[in-house]
Amino acid sequence: MISKHFIAMEIFNKQLTSVDLERQLVLPNHTKTEALPFHGKGDFMIPFTFGHDGVKVEVRCSCRAGRLAFTEGWVEIARNLRLNAGDIVALKREDHDRYKMTVFNKQLTGVDLERQLVLPNHTKTEALPPFHGARDIVIPITFGHDGVEVDVHCSCRLGRLAFTKGWVEIARNLRLNTGDIVALQREDHGRYKMTVRSGTMEIFNKQLTSVDLERQLVLPNHTKTEALPPFHGARDIVIPITFGHDGVEVDVHCSCTAGRLAFTKGWVEIARNLRLNTGDIVALQREDHGRYKMTVRSGSA
């Protein structure tokens, strides 16, 4: 949830194991401990809300041998939400220091962005409005800082749920990209909100040859072309790529000839600035807000 004076912070997310569900939830290493009411030692209590009705539970968080874990109260949440091994949970700190547990999230694919969002298997269908035998329902979903609301159609075909009409409007407004992670939350009074966090995606990696360094970088066959800017029928596109410690940006031309993609103009400038050699391995990543970054690690020629 985002308010005018407070930006929600995701403290952690974790894919659950059977051990997490039986006894305690050990928090992952990437947990932002500064967002927890933790003072360096001993146990502390965190007030949680979860589910449609905003049920509140006090969860004990213990610190043993430098590891944090949710103990007392956690199993109650897991049972109430009917969590299973493989489900992904995320903890967010919201306005007024409230904590809310979310369950449904999905990393987007190119297909999700073009037509419809197929909901993942772990979706808590009991949190959606009832179908009452219909094949489609309409869910008013808010998104973005301004709380724009769109009526999204949710269809059920062959037991699979998907967001259809209205979903592409949300995706375009939020400028979603392949690899971004969206989450749907049911909030107070049965309202629904979609949140997004950018995901980093590796588009390709390649061990360089002398030909790559002299003229152009021919992209490998495993390149995730759906993560590149669209060509829209053109033979060339321009990709702004950052590289190096200082985040220097260069416009690199990507051409498509005879079905093969290659970095041409701008690529040699990157290669010279990074002092690349035959055998080095370069990788192109798409980061937050659709930005592109090239990284390198040395290899033996």
C-alpha positions in Angstrom: 0.0 0.0 0.0 1.3 3.5 -0.9 0.1 6.6 0.9 1.0 10.3 0.3 3.6 10.4 3.1 4.8 6.8 3.2 6.2 4.4 0.6 5.6 0.7 1.3 8.8 -1.3 1.8 9.1 -5.0 0.9 11.2 -6.5 3.7 11.6 -9.9 2.2 10.0 -12.5 0.0 10.5 -16.3 0.2 9.4 -19.4 -1.5 8.1 -21.7 1.2 9.5 -25.1 2.1 7.7 -27.8 4.1 10.0 -27.0 7.0 8.8 -23.4 6.9 5.2 -24.6 7.3 5.8 -27.1 10.0 7.6 -25.1 12.7 9.0 -21.7 11.9 9.7 -19.3 9.0 13.5 -18.7 8.8 13.9 -15.3 7.2 16.1 -15.1 4.1 19.5 -13.4 4.0 18.2 -10.5 1.9 15.7 -9.5 4.7 15.8 -5.7 5.3 16.3 -5.9 9.1 16.3 -2.1 9.4 12.6 -2.2 8.6 11.8 -4.5 11.5 11.5 -3.4 15.2 14.7 -5.3 16.0 17.3 -3.9 18.5 20.0 -6.4 18.0 19.2 -9.1 20.6 16.4 -11.1 22.1 12.9 -11.7 20.7 10.4 -9.1 19.6 6.8 -9.1 18.5 5.4 -7.9 15.1 1.7 -7.1 14.6 0.5 -8.7 11.3 -2.6 -8.3 9.3 -3.5 -10.9 6.6 -6.4 -12.3 4.6 -9.5 -10.7 3.3 -10.8 -9.5 6.7 -7.5 -8.1 7.9 -7.1 -10.6 10.7 -4.5 -9.4 13.2 -1.9 -11.8 14.8 1.1 -11.0 17.0 4.1 -12.9 15.6 7.2 -13.5 17.6 10.5 -13.0 15.8 13.5 -14.7 17.4 17.2 -14.2 16.7 19.4 -17.2 17.3 23.0 -17.4 16.1 22.4 -14.4 13.9 19.4 -15.8 12.1 15.9 -14.4 12.3 12.9 -16.6 12.4 9.1 -16.2 12.8 8.0 -18.6 15.5 4.9 -18.1 17.7 2.0 -17.0 15.6 3.5 -17.9 12.3 1.9 -21.3 12.0 -1.5 -19.7 12.7 -1.0 -17.4 9.7 0.2 -20.3 7.5 -2.9 -22.4 8.3 -5.4 -19.5 7.9 -3.9 -18.7 4.5 -3.8 -22.4 3.6 -0.2 -22.0 2.5 1.6 -24.8 0.7 5.2 -25.6 0.0 6.2 -23.7 -3.1 4.0 -20.7 -2.3 5.8 -17.3 -2.3 5.1 -15.0 0.7 6.2 -11.4 1.0 6.3 -9.2 4.0 5.7 -5.4 3.6 5.8 -2.6 6.0 2.9 -0.2 5.3 1.9 3.2 6.6 1.6 3.5 10.4 4.1 0.6 10.7 1.5 -2.0 9.9 2.7 -5.3 8.4 0.7 -7.2 5.8 1.4 -10.6 4.3 0.7 -11.1 0.5 0.6 -14.4 -1.3 -0.2 -13.9 -5.0 2.7 -12.7 -7.2 4.0 -13.6 -10.6 7.1 -12.8 -12.7 5.8 -11.6 -16.1 6.5 -13.3 -19.4 6.2 -11.8 -22.9 2.9 -13.7 -23.4 1.5 -12.1 -20.2 2.1 -8.7 -21.6 0.7 -9.2 -25.0 -2.7 -10.7 -24.3 -3.6 -11.9 -20.8 -2.2 -12.6 -17.4 -2.6 -16.2 -16.6 -2.8 -16.4 -12.8 -0.3 -18.7 -11.1 -1.2 -22.0 -9.4 -0.7 -20.7 -5.9 -3.4 -18.0 -6.4 -5.7 -17.9 -3.3 -9.0 -18.2 -5.3 -11.0 -17.8 -2.1 -9.8 -14.2 -1.9 -11.3 -13.4 -5.3 -15.0 -12.4 -5.8 -17.2 -15.5 -6.2 -18.0 -16.7 -9.8 -21.4 -18.1 -8.8 -21.2 -20.4 -11.9 -20.3 -17.7 -14.3 -17.2 -18.0 -16.6 -16.1 -14.4 -16.0 -16.1 -11.9 -13.2 -15.1 -8.3 -13.1 -12.6 -7.1 -10.4 -12.1 -3.3 -9.8 -8.3 -3.1 -9.4 -6.4 0.1 -8.3 -2.7 0.6 -9.3 0.0 3.2 -9.3 0.7 6.2 -7.0 -2.5 7.9 -7.9 -4.7 4.9 -7.2 -6.2 4.7 -10.7 -9.0 2.1 -10.9 -9.7 -0.2 -13.8 -12.3 -3.0 -14.2 -10.4 -6.1 -15.0 -12.2 -9.2 -16.4 -11.1 -12.5 -14.8 -12.0 -15.6 -16.8 -12.0 -19.2 -15.9 -11.3 -21.6 -18.8 -10.4 -25.3 -18.3 -9.8 -24.6 -14.6 -7.2 -21.8 -15.4 -7.8 -18.3 -14.3 -6.6 -15.3 -16.4 -7.0 -11.5 -16.4 -8.2 -10.5 -19.8 -10.0 -7.3 -20.7 -8.5 -4.4 -18.7 -5.2 -6.1 -17.9 -3.3 -4.8 -20.9 -4.4 -1.2 -19.9 -2.8 -1.7 -16.5 0.4 -3.2 -18.0 0.7 -0.3 -20.4 0.1 2.3 -17.7 2.6 0.8 -15.4 5.0 0.3 -18.3 5.5 -3.3 -17.3 8.3 -5.4 -18.8 9.1 -9.0 -19.1 10.7 -10.1 -15.8 8.8 -7.6 -13.7 6.9 -9.1 -10.7 3.3 -8.1 -10.1 1.3 -8.9 -7.0 -2.4 -8.6 -6.3 -3.6 -7.8 -2.8 -7.0 -7.8 -1.3 -7.2 -4.9 1.1 -9.6 -3.4 3.6 -13.3 -3.4 2.6 -12.7 -6.0 -0.2 -10.7 -3.6 -2.4 -8.0 -4.9 -4.7 -4.7 -3.4 -5.5 -1.9 -4.4 -7.9 1.7 -3.6 -7.0 4.8 -4.1 -9.1 8.5 -4.4 -8.5 11.0 -4.5 -11.3 12.9 -7.7 -11.9 16.4 -8.0 -13.3 16.6 -10.3 -16.3 19.7 -11.6 -18.0 19.1 -11.3 -21.8 22.3 -13.1 -22.9 25.9 -13.8 -22.0 28.6 -14.6 -24.5 32.3 -15.4 -24.4 34.0 -13.0 -26.8 35.9 -13.9 -30.0 38.3 -11.7 -31.9 35.6 -11.1 -34.5 33.3 -9.8 -31.8 35.9 -7.2 -30.7 36.8 -6.0 -34.2 33.5 -5.2 -35.8 30.2 -6.3 -34.2 28.8 -8.5 -31.4 26.6 -11.2 -32.9 24.1 -12.1 -30.2 23.9 -15.8 -29.3 21.0 -18.1 -30.1 19.8 -18.2 -26.5 19.2 -14.4 -26.4 15.9 -13.5 -24.8 14.6 -11.3 -27.7 11.4 -10.6 -25.9 13.3 -8.5 -23.4 14.7 -6.2 -26.0 12.9 -3.2 -27.3 10.5 -4.1 -30.1 11.7 -3.7 -33.8 8.2 -2.9 -35.1 9.3 -4.0 -38.6 12.5 -1.9 -38.6 15.9 -3.5 -39.4 17.6 -1.6 -36.5 16.8 -0.4 -33.0 18.9 1.7 -30.6 19.4 0.5 -27.1 20.9 2.8 -24.4 23.3 0.6 -22.5 25.2 1.5 -19.3 28.5 -0.1 -18.3 31.4 0.3 -15.9 31.5 1.6 -12.3 30.6 5.1 -13.4 27.4 4.0 -15.2 28.5 5.5 -18.6 25.7 5.2 -21.2 26.2 4.6 -24.9 23.5 4.2 -27.6 24.1 0.8 -29.2 22.5 -0.1 -32.5 21.1 -3.6 -32.7 20.5 -4.8 -36.3 18.5 -7.8 -37.6 19.9 -9.3 -40.8 18.9 -12.7 -42.1 17.3 -13.4 -38.8 20.5 -12.8 -36.8 20.8 -10.0 -34.2 24.0 -8.1 -33.8 25.3 -5.0 -31.9 26.9 -2.7 -34.4 27.4 1.1 -33.9 28.3 1.8 -30.3 29.4 -1.7 -29.4 33.1 -1.1 -30.2 33.1 2.0 -28.0 31.9 -0.2 -25.1 34.5 -2.9 -25.9 37.3 -0.3 -25.9 36.2 1.5 -22.7 35.9 -1.9 -20.8 39.2 -3.0 -22.4 37.7 -6.3 -23.4 39.8 -9.2 -24.6 39.1 -12.4 -26.4 37.8 -14.9 -23.9 36.1 -12.3 -21.7 32.4 -13.0 -21.0 29.9 -10.2 -21.3 26.3 -10.3 -20.2 23.4 -7.9 -21.0 20.8 -7.4 -18.3 17.5 -5.5 -18.3 17.1 -3.7 -15.0 14.5 -1.4 -13.3 12.3 0.7 -15.6 13.5 -1.0 -18.7 17.1 0.1 -18.5 19.9 -2.0 -19.9 23.3 -2.7 -18.4 26.3 -4.7 -19.6 28.6 -6.5 -17.2 31.8 -8.3 -17.8 33.9 -11.0 -16.2 37.4 -12.0 -17.3 38.0 -15.3 -19.0 41.0 -17.0 -20.3 41.5 -16.6 -24.1 
